[in-house]
Amino acid sequence: MNEKMLKDSPNKNNNRISDEFDDLNSTSNELYHSNTQSEHSAFDDIDDYVYKKPKKSRKRVKTSGSENLFEDVEDIPLVVSDRGVRKKHGNHHRRKRKKMKTWKKVLLSVGCVLLGLVLLFVGTVAVLYFNGSKELISNDYTILAPENVDVQNNGEYVVYNGVTYKYNENITSILLMGIDENELDGEKKIGQAGQSDVNILLTIDTSTGKMSLINISRDIMTDVTEYSVNGGYIGMATHQLCLAYSFGDGKETSCINQVNTVKRLFYNIPINSYFSLDLDGISAINDSVGGVDVVSPENIGDFKQGETYHLEGTQAEAFVRKRQHDTVDANTYRMARQQVYLQSFISQVLNQTKTDFSTPLNLFNVAGEYSCTNINASKVCYLAATAITNGSMSYDMLNVPGEAKQNGNYAEYYVDETKFYEMFLSVFYQPVE
C-alpha cells in the first residue's frame, strides 16, 4: 500500500462516521417534530417511556500536526415510547401534581400541632422529672451515729451489734409541720414566731414507693439554734423541738431552722424538702375532701373514746389540736389523735384520687393560703411518677420512742437513743448480706 492510500484512508473513515452522526440527528429531529404535532404528547403517559442509555460516537479533532485525533462524543439521550421518539427535555414538561384537598391540609396541620404539643409535654415532664430527682435525692451526705456504732465512708456503711448496714440512697425525706400561732402580734420578739406543734418526717423509698411517717414529739429536748429578730446568730441552747420554728420569720427561715433541728436529731440525715401548714387551715383542707371519719382514741372535749365521728369544719381542727395541759402525757395523747386523723385523711385522699386525678391539685391549692413550702413542680412530678411506676400506696406510722417528764409547768420528752437508732436503721438503712 502506497503512502497516499495510508493518508486518505483515515480521512474517509472519519467523514463516513460524521455523516452517520448527522443522519442520526436528522432522524431524531424529524421524529420529534412529528410527535409534537400529534394529538397526544409522548409525555402524557410516563409509564410508556424507556430511556435509552446514550451511545458514544467518535468525532475528529483537528490538530496542528499531520495526524488526525479522535475524541468520544456522547449522543443526545432519546426517549422512546409507543407513540414515537423525542429528545429528553427539562422539568417544565413534567406532568403537574394534583393539588391536596383543603380538608386534608387542615387535618395535616392539626395533626402536626397535636404532635408538637405532645412532644413539648413529654419533654417538659422529662425535664421536671430529671430536676425533681436531683432536688429530692441527695448523694452528698455525712451521716452520724451513736458512739457505739462504727461509721464508715461518711455514714454510707455502719456496723451495729456486729451487723453491717448500708444507707438507702433512694430515700427522700420531707418534714411536715403543723404551726400554732404563726402570726406575730405587735412588736417582734426573739422566739415569738410561732411553734411547730406537729412534726412528721415523711420518708419515701423512690425505688419501691414505700412510705414511712415518723411522728416526732414537739416536747423532745434537743439542741436548737437561736437567732435574733434580724436573723443574726445568737448561739445554741437546749429547748423543746417545737421552739426551733419560733426563731425565724414565721415562714421560710422558721421552716429552715426547724428542718435543721430535726436533721440533728436524726443523725444529720438529708432532709431536702419541707411543708408547713397553719393549724387554722385544717378546717378548710378537711372540708375540701368532704370531711374525714375517725374513731376517737380518748375522751377529750366533745369526743368520746371509741365513738366514730365525721369531722367537718372546726371539728377537725379541735380533734387534732386540742390537748389536756394538766398531764405530762398530754402531747402523747394528742399525737395519737393526730395519727388517727392523718391515716383517715390519707385514705380519703387516695380513694378520691383514683376517680379524680385533680384531687391532689385542688388540695394543694386550698392549702396554699395556709402553707409555706419548698416543694415545687419538679418534685411533685418526680414523686407522682414514682408512685405511678411502683403502684405502691403502703405506709408505716412510727413514733420516736422516749419518755415524757414534767419539769415545772412544761412537759419534756427524752428520746430513748437505743430504740430510736434501731428504728432509724430500719427506715434509712438496709442490712448487707
C-alpha positions as CSV (number, residue, x, y, z in Angstrom):
1,M,0.0,0.0,0.0
2,N,1.5,3.3,-1.0
3,E,1.9,6.4,1.1
4,K,-1.1,8.2,-0.5
5,M,-3.6,5.5,0.4
6,L,-2.5,5.4,4.0
7,K,-3.1,9.1,4.4
8,D,-6.5,9.1,2.6
9,S,-7.9,6.0,4.4
10,P,-8.4,7.7,7.9
11,N,-10.0,10.7,6.4
12,K,-12.6,8.7,4.6
13,N,-13.5,6.7,7.7
14,N,-13.8,9.9,9.7
15,N,-16.0,11.5,7.0
16,R,-18.3,8.4,7.0
17,I,-18.7,8.5,10.8
18,S,-19.5,12.2,10.8
19,D,-22.1,11.6,8.0
20,E,-23.8,8.8,10.0
21,F,-23.9,11.0,13.1
22,D,-25.6,13.8,11.1
23,D,-28.1,11.4,9.7
24,L,-29.0,10.1,13.2
25,N,-29.6,13.7,14.5
26,S,-31.7,14.4,11.4
27,T,-33.9,11.4,12.0
28,S,-34.3,12.3,15.7
29,N,-35.4,15.8,14.9
30,E,-37.9,14.6,12.3
31,L,-39.4,12.2,14.8
32,Y,-39.5,14.9,17.5
33,H,-41.4,17.4,15.3
34,S,-43.7,14.7,14.1
35,N,-44.7,13.8,17.7
36,T,-45.1,17.3,19.0
37,Q,-47.6,18.0,16.2
38,S,-49.6,14.8,17.0
39,E,-52.7,14.8,19.1
40,H,-51.0,13.1,22.1
41,S,-47.7,14.0,23.6
42,A,-45.1,11.4,24.4
43,F,-45.1,12.8,28.0
44,D,-48.8,12.2,28.6
45,D,-48.1,8.7,29.9
46,I,-44.8,8.4,31.7
47,D,-45.2,4.7,32.1
48,D,-44.7,4.2,28.3
49,Y,-41.2,5.6,28.3
50,V,-37.9,3.7,28.1
51,Y,-34.9,5.9,28.5
52,K,-32.1,4.6,26.3
53,K,-28.6,4.8,27.5
54,P,-26.6,7.2,25.4
55,K,-24.2,5.7,22.9
56,K,-20.8,7.1,22.2
57,S,-19.5,8.1,18.7
58,R,-16.3,9.5,17.6
59,K,-15.5,13.0,16.4
60,R,-12.5,14.1,14.5
61,V,-10.4,16.8,16.2
62,K,-8.1,19.0,14.1
63,T,-4.5,19.4,15.2
64,S,-1.6,21.4,14.1
65,G,0.2,18.3,13.0
66,S,-0.4,15.9,10.1
67,E,-2.2,13.3,12.3
68,N,-5.9,13.3,13.0
69,L,-7.0,12.6,16.6
70,F,-10.4,11.4,17.7
71,E,-12.5,12.0,20.9
72,D,-15.6,10.3,22.2
73,V,-18.8,12.2,21.9
74,E,-21.9,11.3,23.9
75,D,-25.0,11.1,21.8
76,I,-28.1,13.0,22.8
77,P,-30.3,10.8,25.0
78,L,-33.5,9.6,23.4
79,V,-36.9,9.0,24.9
80,V,-38.7,6.1,23.4
81,S,-42.4,5.3,23.8
82,D,-45.1,3.5,21.8
83,R,-46.0,6.9,20.4
84,G,-42.6,7.8,19.0
85,V,-39.2,9.1,19.9
86,R,-38.3,12.5,21.2
87,K,-35.5,14.3,22.9
88,K,-35.5,14.4,26.7
89,H,-36.3,17.9,27.9
90,G,-36.2,19.7,31.2
91,N,-38.6,19.6,34.3
92,H,-41.0,22.0,32.7
93,H,-42.5,19.2,30.6
94,R,-43.3,17.0,33.6
95,R,-47.0,16.3,34.5
96,K,-48.3,18.6,37.2
97,R,-49.1,17.1,40.6
98,K,-52.7,17.1,41.8
99,K,-53.4,19.8,44.5
100,M,-54.1,18.5,48.0
101,K,-57.7,19.0,49.1
102,T,-58.4,21.7,51.7
103,W,-59.7,19.3,54.3
104,K,-56.6,17.2,54.0
105,K,-54.4,20.2,54.6
106,V,-56.4,21.2,57.6
107,L,-56.2,17.6,59.0
108,L,-52.5,17.5,58.4
109,S,-51.9,20.9,60.1
110,V,-54.0,19.8,63.1
111,G,-52.0,16.6,63.4
112,C,-48.7,18.4,63.3
113,V,-49.8,20.8,66.0
114,L,-51.0,18.0,68.2
115,L,-47.8,16.1,67.7
116,G,-45.8,19.2,68.6
117,L,-47.8,19.7,71.8
118,V,-47.3,16.0,72.7
119,L,-43.6,16.3,72.2
120,L,-43.5,19.6,74.2
121,F,-45.4,18.0,77.1
122,V,-43.3,14.8,77.1
123,G,-40.1,17.0,77.0
124,T,-41.4,19.2,79.9
125,V,-42.3,16.2,82.0
126,A,-38.9,14.7,81.3
127,V,-37.1,17.9,82.4
128,L,-39.3,18.2,85.5
129,Y,-38.7,14.5,86.4
130,F,-34.9,14.9,86.0
131,N,-34.8,18.1,88.0
132,G,-37.0,16.7,90.7
133,S,-34.8,13.7,91.0
134,K,-31.7,15.9,91.6
135,E,-33.6,18.1,94.1
136,L,-35.1,15.2,96.1
137,I,-32.3,12.6,96.1
138,S,-29.1,13.7,97.8
139,N,-25.8,11.7,97.4
140,D,-23.8,14.3,99.3
141,Y,-24.2,13.5,103.0
142,T,-22.3,12.9,106.2
143,I,-24.5,10.8,108.5
144,L,-23.6,10.4,112.1
145,A,-24.4,7.7,114.7
146,P,-24.2,7.0,118.4
147,E,-20.8,6.5,120.0
148,N,-21.1,2.7,120.0
149,V,-21.6,2.5,116.2
150,D,-18.8,2.1,113.7
151,V,-19.4,4.6,110.9
152,Q,-17.7,4.1,107.5
153,N,-17.4,6.3,104.4
154,N,-19.4,9.3,105.9
155,G,-22.2,7.0,107.0
156,E,-22.7,5.1,103.8
157,Y,-22.0,2.0,105.9
158,V,-22.4,1.4,109.6
159,V,-21.7,-1.6,111.8
160,Y,-24.2,-2.0,114.7
161,N,-24.2,-5.0,117.0
162,G,-22.0,-6.9,114.6
163,V,-24.3,-6.3,111.6
164,T,-23.2,-4.1,108.6
165,Y,-25.8,-1.8,107.2
166,K,-25.8,0.3,104.0
167,Y,-27.6,3.6,103.7
168,N,-30.5,3.6,101.2
169,E,-29.7,6.4,98.8
170,N,-33.1,6.0,97.1
171,I,-34.8,7.6,100.1
172,T,-36.1,11.2,100.2
173,S,-37.4,12.9,103.3
174,I,-39.9,15.7,103.7
175,L,-40.6,17.4,107.0
176,L,-44.3,18.1,107.6
177,M,-45.1,20.8,110.2
178,G,-48.3,22.0,111.8
179,I,-47.8,25.6,113.0
180,D,-49.6,27.2,116.0
181,E,-49.7,31.0,116.4
182,N,-47.8,31.6,113.2
183,E,-48.8,35.3,113.0
184,L,-46.7,37.8,115.1
185,D,-48.7,40.3,117.1
186,G,-47.3,43.8,117.6
187,E,-43.5,44.2,118.1
188,K,-41.3,41.3,117.0
189,K,-39.6,39.4,119.9
190,I,-37.0,36.7,119.9
191,G,-38.6,33.3,119.9
192,Q,-42.1,34.6,119.1
193,A,-42.7,33.5,115.6
194,G,-45.0,30.6,116.5
195,Q,-44.4,27.0,117.3
196,S,-44.2,23.8,115.3
197,D,-46.7,21.7,117.3
198,V,-46.9,18.9,114.7
199,N,-43.7,17.4,113.3
200,I,-43.9,14.4,111.0
201,L,-41.0,13.2,108.9
202,L,-42.3,11.6,105.7
203,T,-39.8,9.3,104.1
204,I,-40.3,7.8,100.6
205,D,-38.2,5.0,99.1
206,T,-38.3,6.0,95.4
207,S,-37.2,2.6,94.3
208,T,-40.2,0.8,95.9
209,G,-42.7,3.6,96.7
210,K,-42.9,2.6,100.4
211,M,-43.5,5.4,102.8
212,S,-42.9,5.9,106.5
213,L,-44.5,8.7,108.6
214,I,-42.4,9.2,111.7
215,N,-44.3,11.2,114.4
216,I,-41.9,13.5,116.4
217,S,-43.0,14.9,119.7
218,R,-43.0,18.6,120.0
219,D,-41.6,18.3,123.5
220,I,-38.4,16.5,122.6
221,M,-35.5,18.2,124.4
222,T,-32.8,18.9,121.8
223,D,-30.2,21.5,120.6
224,V,-31.9,24.5,118.9
225,T,-30.2,27.3,117.1
226,E,-31.2,30.7,118.3
227,Y,-31.4,33.8,116.0
228,S,-32.2,37.4,116.7
229,V,-35.2,39.2,115.2
230,N,-33.0,40.4,112.4
231,G,-31.7,36.9,111.7
232,G,-28.4,37.2,113.5
233,Y,-26.9,34.1,115.0
234,I,-27.1,34.1,118.8
235,G,-26.0,30.5,119.7
236,M,-27.1,27.0,120.6
237,A,-29.3,26.1,123.5
238,T,-31.4,23.1,124.7
239,H,-35.1,23.7,124.1
240,Q,-38.3,21.8,123.2
241,L,-38.2,20.9,119.5
242,C,-41.3,23.0,118.7
243,L,-39.4,26.2,119.6
244,A,-36.9,25.9,116.8
245,Y,-39.6,27.4,114.5
246,S,-40.0,30.4,116.7
247,F,-36.5,31.7,116.0
248,G,-37.3,32.9,112.5
249,D,-39.7,35.0,110.4
250,G,-42.7,32.7,110.8
251,K,-42.3,31.5,107.3
252,E,-39.2,30.3,105.3
253,T,-36.4,31.0,107.9
254,S,-38.5,29.4,110.6
255,C,-39.1,26.3,108.5
256,I,-35.4,26.0,107.7
257,N,-34.4,26.3,111.4
258,Q,-37.0,23.6,112.2
259,V,-35.7,21.3,109.4
260,N,-32.1,21.7,110.7
261,T,-33.1,20.9,114.2
262,V,-34.8,17.7,113.1
263,K,-31.8,16.8,110.9
264,R,-29.5,16.9,114.0
265,L,-32.0,14.7,115.9
266,F,-32.0,12.2,113.0
267,Y,-28.2,11.9,112.9
268,N,-27.8,14.5,110.1
269,I,-29.9,12.6,107.6
270,P,-30.6,14.6,104.3
271,I,-33.9,16.5,104.5
272,N,-34.3,18.5,101.3
273,S,-38.0,19.4,101.5
274,Y,-40.5,20.8,103.9
275,F,-44.2,21.7,104.1
276,S,-45.6,23.8,106.9
277,L,-49.4,24.3,107.5
278,D,-51.0,26.8,109.9
279,L,-53.3,24.8,112.1
280,D,-56.0,27.4,111.2
281,G,-56.1,25.9,107.8
282,I,-57.1,22.4,108.9
283,S,-60.8,23.0,108.6
284,A,-60.5,24.2,105.0
285,I,-58.4,21.3,103.9
286,N,-60.6,18.8,105.8
287,D,-63.7,20.1,104.0
288,S,-62.0,20.1,100.6
289,V,-62.1,16.3,100.7
290,G,-65.7,16.1,102.0
291,G,-64.7,15.6,105.7
292,V,-63.0,12.8,107.4
293,D,-64.3,9.8,109.5
294,V,-62.4,9.0,112.7
295,V,-62.7,6.9,115.8
296,S,-61.6,8.9,118.9
297,P,-58.8,7.1,120.9
298,E,-59.6,9.1,124.1
299,N,-62.2,11.2,125.9
300,I,-61.4,14.8,125.3
301,G,-63.7,17.8,124.8
302,D,-66.8,16.7,122.9
303,F,-65.2,13.5,121.7
304,K,-65.7,10.1,123.4
305,Q,-63.3,7.2,123.3
306,G,-64.3,4.5,120.8
307,E,-67.0,6.6,119.1
308,T,-67.0,7.4,115.4
309,Y,-67.2,11.0,114.1
310,H,-67.5,12.5,110.7
311,L,-65.3,15.6,111.1
312,E,-66.3,18.8,109.3
313,G,-65.3,22.4,109.8
314,T,-64.0,23.3,113.2
315,Q,-64.5,19.8,114.4
316,A,-61.4,18.7,112.5
317,E,-59.3,21.4,114.0
318,A,-60.4,20.6,117.5
319,F,-59.7,16.9,117.1
320,V,-56.1,17.4,116.1
321,R,-55.3,20.5,118.1
322,K,-56.9,20.1,121.5
323,R,-54.9,18.7,124.4
324,Q,-55.1,18.5,128.2
325,H,-52.5,20.7,129.9
326,D,-52.7,19.1,133.3
327,T,-50.9,15.8,132.4
328,V,-47.3,15.1,131.3
329,D,-48.6,12.8,128.5
330,A,-50.9,15.4,127.1
331,N,-49.0,15.8,123.9
332,T,-48.5,12.0,123.5
333,Y,-52.3,11.6,123.6
334,R,-52.7,14.4,121.1
335,M,-50.2,12.8,118.8
336,A,-52.2,9.6,118.9
337,R,-55.3,11.5,117.7
338,Q,-53.3,13.2,115.0
339,Q,-52.1,9.9,113.8
340,V,-55.7,8.6,113.7
341,Y,-56.8,11.6,111.8
342,L,-53.8,11.5,109.4
343,Q,-54.4,7.9,108.5
344,S,-58.0,8.5,107.7
345,F,-57.3,11.7,105.8
346,I,-54.6,10.0,103.6
347,S,-57.0,7.1,102.8
348,Q,-59.7,9.6,101.9
349,V,-57.4,11.5,99.5
350,L,-56.1,8.3,97.9
351,N,-59.6,7.0,97.3
352,Q,-60.7,10.2,95.7
353,T,-57.6,10.4,93.6
354,K,-58.4,7.1,92.0
355,T,-61.6,8.6,90.5
356,D,-60.5,12.2,90.2
357,F,-56.9,12.9,89.4
358,S,-57.4,16.6,90.2
359,T,-57.8,15.9,93.9
360,P,-54.1,16.5,94.9
361,L,-54.0,19.7,92.9
362,N,-57.2,21.0,94.4
363,L,-55.9,20.1,97.9
364,F,-52.6,21.8,97.2
365,N,-54.4,25.0,96.0
366,V,-56.6,25.0,99.2
367,A,-53.6,24.6,101.4
368,G,-51.6,27.4,99.6
369,E,-53.2,30.1,101.7
370,Y,-52.1,28.5,104.9
371,S,-48.8,26.9,104.0
372,C,-45.1,27.5,103.4
373,T,-43.1,25.0,101.3
374,N,-40.1,24.5,99.0
375,I,-41.9,21.7,97.2
376,N,-42.1,22.7,93.5
377,A,-43.4,21.3,90.3
378,S,-40.3,19.3,89.6
379,K,-40.5,17.5,93.0
380,V,-44.2,16.8,92.6
381,C,-43.7,15.4,89.1
382,Y,-40.9,13.1,90.3
383,L,-42.9,11.9,93.3
384,A,-46.1,11.3,91.2
385,A,-44.1,9.4,88.6
386,T,-42.6,7.3,91.4
387,A,-46.0,6.5,92.8
388,I,-47.3,5.6,89.3
389,T,-44.3,3.5,88.4
390,N,-44.3,1.5,91.7
391,G,-48.0,1.4,92.2
392,S,-47.4,1.3,95.9
393,M,-49.5,3.2,98.4
394,S,-48.4,1.4,101.6
395,Y,-47.0,3.3,104.5
396,D,-46.0,2.8,108.1
397,M,-46.8,5.1,111.0
398,L,-44.0,5.3,113.5
399,N,-43.2,7.3,116.7
400,V,-39.9,8.5,118.1
401,P,-39.6,6.3,121.2
402,G,-38.9,8.0,124.5
403,E,-40.3,9.2,127.8
404,A,-42.2,12.3,128.9
405,K,-41.3,14.1,132.1
406,Q,-42.7,17.1,133.9
407,N,-40.4,20.0,134.5
408,G,-42.3,22.7,136.4
409,N,-45.0,24.0,134.1
410,Y,-43.6,22.3,131.0
411,A,-43.5,18.7,129.7
412,E,-40.2,17.5,128.4
413,Y,-39.7,14.4,126.2
414,Y,-36.4,12.5,126.3
415,V,-35.6,10.1,123.4
416,D,-34.6,6.5,124.1
417,E,-31.5,6.5,121.9
418,T,-31.1,2.8,121.6
419,K,-34.7,2.2,120.4
420,F,-34.6,5.3,118.3
421,Y,-31.4,4.3,116.5
422,E,-32.8,0.8,115.8
423,M,-35.9,2.4,114.3
424,F,-33.7,4.8,112.4
425,L,-31.8,1.9,110.9
426,S,-35.0,0.1,109.9
427,V,-36.1,3.1,107.9
428,F,-32.9,4.5,106.3
429,Y,-30.6,1.5,106.1
430,Q,-30.6,-2.0,104.8
431,P,-28.5,-4.9,106.2
432,V,-25.7,-6.1,104.0
433,E,-25.6,-9.8,103.5
